[in-house]
Amino acid sequence: MTIPIAHFVDLRVELRPAAAADVAAIAAVWHQAWIDGHVGHVPEAIHEHRRPEDFLRRVPGRLPRTTVATVGSRLLGFAMVHDDQVEEVYVAAAARGTGVAAALLHDAESRVGVSFDEAWLAVAAGNARARRFYERQGWRDAGGFDYDAEIAGGTMSMPCRRYVKALVGGQA
C-alpha cells in the first residue's frame, strides 16, 4: 500500500541504528528503490542479481553500519556506510521529497566523518535524479569509474560516477 507524502508531513521522523527486526523492511525498500533508480541505467545482466531475496540476503551483514528512518513502526528509508564510502542511501517512494533522504545522507556523512576527511559514493551514470540530489547536498562529481557491484559469488562491473564530499570533524 502506498501512503501519500502528506501523511508524513506532520509526523516526526526518527533516525536510529538498524536492528534485526528491520531486515525485511530494509530489503523491501532497497529492492523497490533500486529498481526505481537503476532500471535503464545499468547493464541488464545485473537484474538477475537484484531480486527481493538478493537484497534480503545482503542486509543482515550490513546492519551494524546502517541507520534507518522511521515514522512510528514504518521504515521510510536507510543509509549504509562502509569505511569512507556512503555505500547505500534509499528511501521509499512515498517518502521522497520529504527531507528523509537528506537527513539520512547527513547522518551517513557524520558517521564517515568520524574517521575520514572525505566521503565518496557511487551513482549509476544514468541516474540523473540521484545525481541532482547529491549535488544539491554539496557533493561533487569526481568523474566516471567502473564500480564493482556485489553479486552472489563475486562482483559485476557497473559504469558509475564517483561523487565526493569533504568532511570536517564528523560534519559535512
Buried (B, 14 or more C-beta within 10 A) or exposed (E): EEBEBEEBEEEEBEBEEBEEEBBEBBBBBBBBBBEBBBEEBBEEEBEEBBEEEBBBEBBEEBBEBBBBBBBEEBBBBBBBBEEBBBBBBBBBEBBBEBBBBBBBBBBBBBBBBEEBEEBBBBBBBBBEEBBEBBEEBEBEEEEEBEBEBEBEEEEBEBBBBBBBBEBEEEEB
